[in-house]
Amino acid sequence: MRVIIRNPERILFEGFTRQAILPGEDGEFSVWDFHQTLIAALKKGMVILHSGKTIAPERIEIGSGIATLDRNELMILCL
């Protein structure tokens, strides 16, 4: 899936991944390629992206925000 992580100042990450683990308001959750459409509130924490191309996942620290997933594109807008 395509992933864009953005704060008010800049794009923190733009790329592709097979799995994303997100810090949801109600706890950590995971989304995969071709996951169903969703909108979720996020709390401050770590987004972990598993691309399948490397052993170590990409880790991006975010502030609170929202995540939307539609048509295999995950958009994270955060502080």
Biopython code that builds the backbone (N, CA, C, O; Angstrom):
import numpy as np
from Bio.PDB.StructureBuilder import StructureBuilder

atoms = [
    (1, "MET", "N", (0.841, -1.177, 0.000)),
    (1, "MET", "CA", (0.000, 0.000, 0.000)),
    (1, "MET", "C", (0.886, 1.239, 0.000)),
    (1, "MET", "O", (2.021, 1.211, 0.474)),
    (2, "ARG", "N", (0.356, 2.296, -0.527)),
    (2, "ARG", "CA", (1.079, 3.573, -0.516)),
    (2, "ARG", "C", (0.844, 4.236, 0.829)),
    (2, "ARG", "O", (-0.276, 4.233, 1.340)),
    (3, "VAL", "N", (1.905, 4.809, 1.411)),
    (3, "VAL", "CA", (1.818, 5.453, 2.725)),
    (3, "VAL", "C", (2.355, 6.877, 2.629)),
    (3, "VAL", "O", (3.425, 7.118, 2.070)),
    (4, "ILE", "N", (1.588, 7.814, 3.186)),
    (4, "ILE", "CA", (2.041, 9.202, 3.315)),
    (4, "ILE", "C", (1.835, 9.599, 4.770)),
    (4, "ILE", "O", (0.724, 9.516, 5.293)),
    (5, "ILE", "N", (2.908, 10.029, 5.418)),
    (5, "ILE", "CA", (2.830, 10.522, 6.799)),
    (5, "ILE", "C", (3.235, 11.986, 6.748)),
    (5, "ILE", "O", (4.328, 12.328, 6.296)),
    (6, "ARG", "N", (2.337, 12.844, 7.220)),
    (6, "ARG", "CA", (2.538, 14.281, 7.081)),
    (6, "ARG", "C", (2.201, 15.005, 8.373)),
    (6, "ARG", "O", (1.203, 14.698, 9.024)),
    (7, "ASN", "N", (3.044, 15.975, 8.746)),
    (7, "ASN", "CA", (2.703, 16.882, 9.835)),
    (7, "ASN", "C", (2.474, 18.262, 9.217)),
    (7, "ASN", "O", (2.631, 18.404, 8.004)),
    (8, "PRO", "N", (2.110, 19.281, 9.993)),
    (8, "PRO", "CA", (1.821, 20.590, 9.391)),
    (8, "PRO", "C", (3.014, 21.213, 8.652)),
    (8, "PRO", "O", (2.824, 22.080, 7.800)),
    (9, "GLU", "N", (4.216, 20.786, 8.964)),
    (9, "GLU", "CA", (5.406, 21.403, 8.384)),
    (9, "GLU", "C", (5.952, 20.693, 7.149)),
    (9, "GLU", "O", (6.468, 21.336, 6.236)),
    (10, "ARG", "N", (5.835, 19.344, 7.122)),
    (10, "ARG", "CA", (6.478, 18.616, 6.023)),
    (10, "ARG", "C", (5.968, 17.181, 5.938)),
    (10, "ARG", "O", (5.243, 16.705, 6.811)),
    (11, "ILE", "N", (6.361, 16.519, 4.880)),
    (11, "ILE", "CA", (6.090, 15.087, 4.722)),
    (11, "ILE", "C", (7.184, 14.333, 5.467)),
    (11, "ILE", "O", (8.369, 14.514, 5.188)),
    (12, "LEU", "N", (6.786, 13.485, 6.418)),
    (12, "LEU", "CA", (7.741, 12.700, 7.199)),
    (12, "LEU", "C", (8.138, 11.415, 6.480)),
    (12, "LEU", "O", (9.266, 10.940, 6.612)),
    (13, "PHE", "N", (7.188, 10.854, 5.712)),
    (13, "PHE", "CA", (7.459, 9.615, 4.978)),
    (13, "PHE", "C", (6.513, 9.532, 3.797)),
    (13, "PHE", "O", (5.339, 9.889, 3.899)),
    (14, "GLU", "N", (7.026, 9.065, 2.689)),
    (14, "GLU", "CA", (6.201, 8.743, 1.526)),
    (14, "GLU", "C", (6.827, 7.541, 0.852)),
    (14, "GLU", "O", (7.988, 7.581, 0.445)),
    (15, "GLY", "N", (6.062, 6.477, 0.734)),
    (15, "GLY", "CA", (6.593, 5.265, 0.141)),
    (15, "GLY", "C", (5.563, 4.148, 0.177)),
    (15, "GLY", "O", (4.367, 4.390, 0.334)),
    (16, "PHE", "N", (6.043, 2.933, 0.029)),
    (16, "PHE", "CA", (5.169, 1.767, -0.025)),
    (16, "PHE", "C", (5.540, 0.778, 1.076)),
    (16, "PHE", "O", (6.705, 0.651, 1.451)),
    (17, "THR", "N", (4.527, 0.085, 1.583)),
    (17, "THR", "CA", (4.741, -0.905, 2.633)),
    (17, "THR", "C", (3.697, -1.998, 2.517)),
    (17, "THR", "O", (2.658, -1.811, 1.883)),
    (18, "ARG", "N", (3.970, -3.133, 3.126)),
    (18, "ARG", "CA", (2.997, -4.235, 3.141)),
    (18, "ARG", "C", (2.159, -4.223, 4.411)),
    (18, "ARG", "O", (1.006, -4.652, 4.404)),
    (19, "GLN", "N", (2.749, -3.723, 5.517)),
    (19, "GLN", "CA", (2.052, -3.688, 6.803)),
    (19, "GLN", "C", (2.449, -2.422, 7.544)),
    (19, "GLN", "O", (3.608, -2.009, 7.523)),
    (20, "ALA", "N", (1.464, -1.813, 8.202)),
    (20, "ALA", "CA", (1.721, -0.650, 9.055)),
    (20, "ALA", "C", (1.110, -0.908, 10.423)),
    (20, "ALA", "O", (-0.044, -1.323, 10.531)),
    (21, "ILE", "N", (1.888, -0.661, 11.460)),
    (21, "ILE", "CA", (1.401, -0.784, 12.834)),
    (21, "ILE", "C", (1.273, 0.642, 13.370)),
    (21, "ILE", "O", (2.238, 1.407, 13.366)),
    (22, "LEU", "N", (0.065, 0.988, 13.834)),
    (22, "LEU", "CA", (-0.259, 2.365, 14.202)),
    (22, "LEU", "C", (-0.632, 2.481, 15.674)),
    (22, "LEU", "O", (-1.217, 1.557, 16.238)),
    (23, "PRO", "N", (-0.295, 3.621, 16.310)),
    (23, "PRO", "CA", (-0.645, 3.837, 17.723)),
    (23, "PRO", "C", (-2.050, 4.431, 17.856)),
    (23, "PRO", "O", (-2.202, 5.646, 17.983)),
    (24, "GLY", "N", (-3.058, 3.590, 17.827)),
    (24, "GLY", "CA", (-4.442, 4.051, 17.903)),
    (24, "GLY", "C", (-4.811, 4.568, 19.283)),
    (24, "GLY", "O", (-4.187, 4.199, 20.278)),
    (25, "GLU", "N", (-5.819, 5.416, 19.342)),
    (25, "GLU", "CA", (-6.314, 5.945, 20.620)),
    (25, "GLU", "C", (-6.714, 4.819, 21.577)),
    (25, "GLU", "O", (-6.539, 4.941, 22.790)),
    (26, "ASP", "N", (-7.249, 3.730, 21.033)),
    (26, "ASP", "CA", (-7.698, 2.609, 21.864)),
    (26, "ASP", "C", (-6.688, 1.473, 21.899)),
    (26, "ASP", "O", (-7.004, 0.380, 22.369)),
    (27, "GLY", "N", (-5.485, 1.717, 21.411)),
    (27, "GLY", "CA", (-4.442, 0.689, 21.406)),
    (27, "GLY", "C", (-3.833, 0.531, 20.033)),
    (27, "GLY", "O", (-4.371, 1.009, 19.034)),
    (28, "GLU", "N", (-2.710, -0.144, 19.999)),
    (28, "GLU", "CA", (-1.986, -0.370, 18.764)),
    (28, "GLU", "C", (-2.780, -1.289, 17.838)),
    (28, "GLU", "O", (-3.405, -2.247, 18.293)),
    (29, "PHE", "N", (-2.753, -0.993, 16.533)),
    (29, "PHE", "CA", (-3.419, -1.860, 15.569)),
    (29, "PHE", "C", (-2.619, -1.902, 14.275)),
    (29, "PHE", "O", (-1.752, -1.062, 14.034)),
    (30, "SER", "N", (-2.924, -2.886, 13.457)),
    (30, "SER", "CA", (-2.165, -3.131, 12.244)),
    (30, "SER", "C", (-3.079, -3.077, 11.024)),
    (30, "SER", "O", (-4.229, -3.512, 11.085)),
    (31, "VAL", "N", (-2.568, -2.546, 9.920)),
    (31, "VAL", "CA", (-3.267, -2.602, 8.638)),
    (31, "VAL", "C", (-2.321, -3.204, 7.612)),
    (31, "VAL", "O", (-1.108, -3.003, 7.674)),
    (32, "TRP", "N", (-2.889, -3.941, 6.673)),
    (32, "TRP", "CA", (-2.123, -4.653, 5.657)),
    (32, "TRP", "C", (-2.513, -4.164, 4.267)),
    (32, "TRP", "O", (-3.501, -3.449, 4.101)),
    (33, "ASP", "N", (-1.732, -4.555, 3.282)),
    (33, "ASP", "CA", (-2.093, -4.301, 1.886)),
    (33, "ASP", "C", (-3.553, -4.681, 1.651)),
    (33, "ASP", "O", (-4.005, -5.731, 2.108)),
    (34, "PHE", "N", (-4.278, -3.843, 0.952)),
    (34, "PHE", "CA", (-5.666, -4.081, 0.556)),
    (34, "PHE", "C", (-6.608, -4.261, 1.739)),
    (34, "PHE", "O", (-7.618, -4.957, 1.632)),
    (35, "HIS", "N", (-6.280, -3.634, 2.867)),
    (35, "HIS", "CA", (-7.142, -3.625, 4.051)),
    (35, "HIS", "C", (-8.410, -2.850, 3.718)),
    (35, "HIS", "O", (-8.414, -2.009, 2.818)),
    (36, "GLN", "N", (-9.481, -3.133, 4.442)),
    (36, "GLN", "CA", (-10.732, -2.396, 4.199)),
    (36, "GLN", "C", (-10.570, -0.924, 4.570)),
    (36, "GLN", "O", (-9.676, -0.573, 5.340)),
    (37, "THR", "N", (-11.409, -0.083, 4.039)),
    (37, "THR", "CA", (-11.381, 1.355, 4.301)),
    (37, "THR", "C", (-11.543, 1.625, 5.790)),
    (37, "THR", "O", (-12.330, 0.960, 6.463)),
    (38, "LEU", "N", (-10.796, 2.603, 6.306)),
    (38, "LEU", "CA", (-10.930, 2.955, 7.720)),
    (38, "LEU", "C", (-10.544, 4.401, 7.965)),
    (38, "LEU", "O", (-9.830, 5.019, 7.175)),
    (39, "ILE", "N", (-11.033, 4.922, 9.075)),
    (39, "ILE", "CA", (-10.628, 6.211, 9.631)),
    (39, "ILE", "C", (-10.387, 5.952, 11.110)),
    (39, "ILE", "O", (-11.239, 5.372, 11.784)),
    (40, "ALA", "N", (-9.225, 6.381, 11.629)),
    (40, "ALA", "CA", (-8.896, 6.102, 13.032)),
    (40, "ALA", "C", (-8.161, 7.282, 13.663)),
    (40, "ALA", "O", (-7.353, 7.947, 13.016)),
    (41, "ALA", "N", (-8.459, 7.526, 14.940)),
    (41, "ALA", "CA", (-7.729, 8.530, 15.721)),
    (41, "ALA", "C", (-6.435, 7.898, 16.225)),
    (41, "ALA", "O", (-6.417, 6.742, 16.648)),
    (42, "LEU", "N", (-5.360, 8.669, 16.172)),
    (42, "LEU", "CA", (-4.051, 8.183, 16.620)),
    (42, "LEU", "C", (-3.563, 9.007, 17.802)),
    (42, "LEU", "O", (-3.867, 10.194, 17.925)),
    (43, "LYS", "N", (-2.798, 8.350, 18.666)),
    (43, "LYS", "CA", (-2.158, 9.056, 19.766)),
    (43, "LYS", "C", (-0.664, 9.155, 19.466)),
    (43, "LYS", "O", (-0.164, 8.517, 18.540)),
    (44, "LYS", "N", (0.034, 9.950, 20.248)),
    (44, "LYS", "CA", (1.476, 10.086, 20.079)),
    (44, "LYS", "C", (2.128, 8.715, 20.227)),
    (44, "LYS", "O", (1.811, 7.961, 21.147)),
    (45, "GLY", "N", (3.031, 8.407, 19.323)),
    (45, "GLY", "CA", (3.702, 7.115, 19.388)),
    (45, "GLY", "C", (4.486, 6.826, 18.131)),
    (45, "GLY", "O", (4.846, 7.735, 17.382)),
    (46, "MET", "N", (4.747, 5.554, 17.909)),
    (46, "MET", "CA", (5.593, 5.106, 16.814)),
    (46, "MET", "C", (4.751, 4.415, 15.747)),
    (46, "MET", "O", (3.945, 3.535, 16.051)),
    (47, "VAL", "N", (4.948, 4.824, 14.489)),
    (47, "VAL", "CA", (4.383, 4.103, 13.344)),
    (47, "VAL", "C", (5.486, 3.178, 12.851)),
    (47, "VAL", "O", (6.612, 3.613, 12.609)),
    (48, "ILE", "N", (5.155, 1.900, 12.703)),
    (48, "ILE", "CA", (6.130, 0.906, 12.266)),
    (48, "ILE", "C", (5.682, 0.377, 10.907)),
    (48, "ILE", "O", (4.563, -0.115, 10.758)),
    (49, "LEU", "N", (6.566, 0.484, 9.923)),
    (49, "LEU", "CA", (6.245, 0.087, 8.550)),
    (49, "LEU", "C", (7.118, -1.091, 8.135)),
    (49, "LEU", "O", (8.346, -1.013, 8.179)),
    (50, "HIS", "N", (6.474, -2.178, 7.733)),
    (50, "HIS", "CA", (7.172, -3.382, 7.265)),
    (50, "HIS", "C", (7.004, -3.470, 5.746)),
    (50, "HIS", "O", (5.919, -3.767, 5.246)),
    (51, "SER", "N", (8.078, -3.212, 5.037)),
    (51, "SER", "CA", (7.991, -3.228, 3.573)),
    (51, "SER", "C", (8.196, -4.618, 2.986)),
    (51, "SER", "O", (7.755, -4.892, 1.870)),
    (52, "GLY", "N", (8.850, -5.480, 3.718)),
    (52, "GLY", "CA", (9.172, -6.798, 3.187)),
    (52, "GLY", "C", (10.472, -6.808, 2.397)),
    (52, "GLY", "O", (10.967, -7.875, 2.035)),
    (53, "LYS", "N", (11.033, -5.628, 2.124)),
    (53, "LYS", "CA", (12.277, -5.534, 1.363)),
    (53, "LYS", "C", (13.499, -5.587, 2.267)),
    (53, "LYS", "O", (14.571, -6.025, 1.848)),
    (54, "THR", "N", (13.335, -5.139, 3.513)),
    (54, "THR", "CA", (14.439, -5.157, 4.465)),
    (54, "THR", "C", (14.006, -5.879, 5.726)),
    (54, "THR", "O", (12.814, -6.019, 5.998)),
    (55, "ILE", "N", (14.979, -6.332, 6.489)),
    (55, "ILE", "CA", (14.671, -7.034, 7.732)),
    (55, "ILE", "C", (14.161, -6.053, 8.781)),
    (55, "ILE", "O", (13.181, -6.336, 9.471)),
    (56, "ALA", "N", (14.813, -4.912, 8.905)),
    (56, "ALA", "CA", (14.434, -3.927, 9.922)),
    (56, "ALA", "C", (13.290, -3.047, 9.402)),
    (56, "ALA", "O", (13.373, -2.508, 8.298)),
    (57, "PRO", "N", (12.236, -2.905, 10.190)),
    (57, "PRO", "CA", (11.134, -2.035, 9.757)),
    (57, "PRO", "C", (11.498, -0.560, 9.901)),
    (57, "PRO", "O", (12.372, -0.189, 10.684)),
    (58, "GLU", "N", (10.814, 0.255, 9.136)),
    (58, "GLU", "CA", (10.950, 1.720, 9.231)),
    (58, "GLU", "C", (10.132, 2.174, 10.433)),
    (58, "GLU", "O", (8.993, 1.740, 10.603)),
    (59, "ARG", "N", (10.699, 3.045, 11.272)),
    (59, "ARG", "CA", (10.006, 3.555, 12.463)),
    (59, "ARG", "C", (9.948, 5.076, 12.378)),
    (59, "ARG", "O", (10.966, 5.742, 12.186)),
    (60, "ILE", "N", (8.730, 5.614, 12.525)),
    (60, "ILE", "CA", (8.538, 7.057, 12.459)),
    (60, "ILE", "C", (7.720, 7.494, 13.663)),
    (60, "ILE", "O", (6.606, 7.016, 13.877)),
    (61, "GLU", "N", (8.279, 8.401, 14.444)),
    (61, "GLU", "CA", (7.575, 8.917, 15.628)),
    (61, "GLU", "C", (6.614, 10.020, 15.190)),
    (61, "GLU", "O", (6.973, 10.916, 14.426)),
    (62, "ILE", "N", (5.375, 9.929, 15.696)),
    (62, "ILE", "CA", (4.361, 10.924, 15.358)),
    (62, "ILE", "C", (3.723, 11.482, 16.625)),
    (62, "ILE", "O", (3.803, 10.881, 17.697)),
    (63, "GLY", "N", (3.093, 12.632, 16.481)),
    (63, "GLY", "CA", (2.229, 13.165, 17.524)),
    (63, "GLY", "C", (0.825, 12.646, 17.270)),
    (63, "GLY", "O", (0.631, 11.808, 16.389)),
    (64, "SER", "N", (-0.143, 13.117, 18.011)),
    (64, "SER", "CA", (-1.512, 12.665, 17.798)),
    (64, "SER", "C", (-1.985, 13.077, 16.404)),
    (64, "SER", "O", (-1.435, 13.998, 15.799)),
    (65, "GLY", "N", (-3.002, 12.390, 15.906)),
    (65, "GLY", "CA", (-3.503, 12.706, 14.581)),
    (65, "GLY", "C", (-4.585, 11.752, 14.134)),
    (65, "GLY", "O", (-5.262, 11.130, 14.954)),
    (66, "ILE", "N", (-4.745, 11.639, 12.823)),
    (66, "ILE", "CA", (-5.727, 10.718, 12.256)),
    (66, "ILE", "C", (-5.083, 9.919, 11.129)),
    (66, "ILE", "O", (-4.115, 10.353, 10.506)),
    (67, "ALA", "N", (-5.644, 8.746, 10.889)),
    (67, "ALA", "CA", (-5.210, 7.903, 9.780)),
    (67, "ALA", "C", (-6.432, 7.554, 8.947)),
    (67, "ALA", "O", (-7.490, 7.229, 9.486)),
    (68, "THR", "N", (-6.283, 7.623, 7.638)),
    (68, "THR", "CA", (-7.337, 7.174, 6.734)),
    (68, "THR", "C", (-6.718, 6.165, 5.775)),
    (68, "THR", "O", (-5.575, 6.314, 5.343)),
    (69, "LEU", "N", (-7.485, 5.152, 5.457)),
    (69, "LEU", "CA", (-7.043, 4.147, 4.495)),
    (69, "LEU", "C", (-8.160, 3.960, 3.491)),
    (69, "LEU", "O", (-9.276, 3.589, 3.855)),
    (70, "ASP", "N", (-7.862, 4.216, 2.226)),
    (70, "ASP", "CA", (-8.851, 4.076, 1.170)),
    (70, "ASP", "C", (-8.121, 3.761, -0.130)),
    (70, "ASP", "O", (-7.116, 4.391, -0.460)),
    (71, "ARG", "N", (-8.632, 2.791, -0.852)),
    (71, "ARG", "CA", (-8.052, 2.378, -2.131)),
    (71, "ARG", "C", (-6.561, 2.069, -2.030)),
    (71, "ARG", "O", (-5.770, 2.437, -2.898)),
    (72, "ASN", "N", (-6.205, 1.393, -0.962)),
    (72, "ASN", "CA", (-4.835, 0.949, -0.695)),
    (72, "ASN", "C", (-3.850, 2.108, -0.516)),
    (72, "ASN", "O", (-2.663, 1.966, -0.811)),
    (73, "GLU", "N", (-4.342, 3.255, -0.033)),
    (73, "GLU", "CA", (-3.479, 4.385, 0.313)),
    (73, "GLU", "C", (-3.740, 4.789, 1.754)),
    (73, "GLU", "O", (-4.861, 5.143, 2.118)),
    (74, "LEU", "N", (-2.697, 4.733, 2.567)),
    (74, "LEU", "CA", (-2.769, 5.105, 3.971)),
    (74, "LEU", "C", (-2.224, 6.524, 4.112)),
    (74, "LEU", "O", (-1.067, 6.797, 3.791)),
    (75, "MET", "N", (-3.081, 7.418, 4.597)),
    (75, "MET", "CA", (-2.694, 8.816, 4.831)),
    (75, "MET", "C", (-2.738, 9.054, 6.321)),
    (75, "MET", "O", (-3.768, 8.837, 6.960)),
    (76, "ILE", "N", (-1.612, 9.505, 6.888)),
    (76, "ILE", "CA", (-1.542, 9.836, 8.309)),
    (76, "ILE", "C", (-1.250, 11.319, 8.423)),
    (76, "ILE", "O", (-0.223, 11.797, 7.942)),
    (77, "LEU", "N", (-2.156, 12.046, 9.061)),
    (77, "LEU", "CA", (-1.980, 13.471, 9.317)),
    (77, "LEU", "C", (-1.775, 13.613, 10.818)),
    (77, "LEU", "O", (-2.639, 13.227, 11.605)),
    (78, "CYS", "N", (-0.631, 14.166, 11.215)),
    (78, "CYS", "CA", (-0.277, 14.185, 12.631)),
    (78, "CYS", "C", (0.376, 15.499, 13.021)),
    (78, "CYS", "O", (0.720, 16.326, 12.177)),
    (79, "LEU", "N", (0.535, 15.664, 14.327)),
    (79, "LEU", "CA", (1.236, 16.838, 14.856)),
    (79, "LEU", "C", (2.703, 16.519, 15.020)),
    (79, "LEU", "O", (3.476, 17.374, 15.454)),
]
sb = StructureBuilder()
sb.init_structure("model")
sb.init_model(0)
sb.init_chain("A")
sb.init_seg("    ")
for serial, (resi, resn, name, xyz) in enumerate(atoms, 1):
    if name == "N":
        sb.init_residue(resn, " ", resi, " ")
    sb.init_atom(name, np.array(xyz, "f"), 0.0, 1.0, " ", f" {name:<3s}", serial, name[0])
structure = sb.get_structure()
